[in-house]
Amino acid sequence: MNKLSFKILPSEETNDHEARILIDGQDYLGKDYLGVDPVSFFAQTLEKNGEILVGRCTCGVEGCCDLSLTVSDINNTILWTNNDGLNLSFDKSEYVASIHQARNDHSWEDLKRKVERLVTNILRDSQTKDNYKFDWASARIKDNQITLSYIKNDDQKLFYISWDGITEDNVVIKAQKFHEERLSSG
């Protein structure tokens, strides 16, 4: 059986981070691919049958030369396969534990990434009064500002929350206030 682990690294080229997949201690993606941003990577259903995105083009754009694979759950074994002959197998309990540990480890976050996670937790299921649904929050676009994206039918609305850029409490209070004042209650 193979062993799965992760290393989260900053990706200066793309102004985000990347989840580097380690198989038996070796970097699976090599130099050909960037890892997927951890927020996107761990939002996938990694423990069930289906296709997952594990790498992105070195340009950083998902959808451009992606590396995907198929996950199969068979008799307490997780298999990773692809059309190029990949055939990795993991003990299901070890695999799930590795995913759970990495998904819940936020030690890689700098202040901006932590603030994005906290704001996302507050606004995750919110929508505007005209039915735009929360999509993402970014503190990396402009200093001392959180950009909020809301989507409806491929149309995007952006909102902005200012913050002191120093403390997470400041932005949490502002996100809660934004939620109370600007969003519908449903």
Secondary structure, DSSP 4 states (H G I P E B T S, - for coil): -B-EEEEEEEEGGGTEEEEEEEETTEESSTTT-EEBPHHHHHHS--SSSEEEEEEE-TT--TTSS-EEEEEEEETTEEEEE-TT--EEEEEHHHHHHHHHHHHT--TT--HHHHHHHHHHHHHTT-BBTT-PEEEEEESSSSTTEEEEEEEETTEEEEEEEE--SS-HHHHHHHHHHHHHHHB---
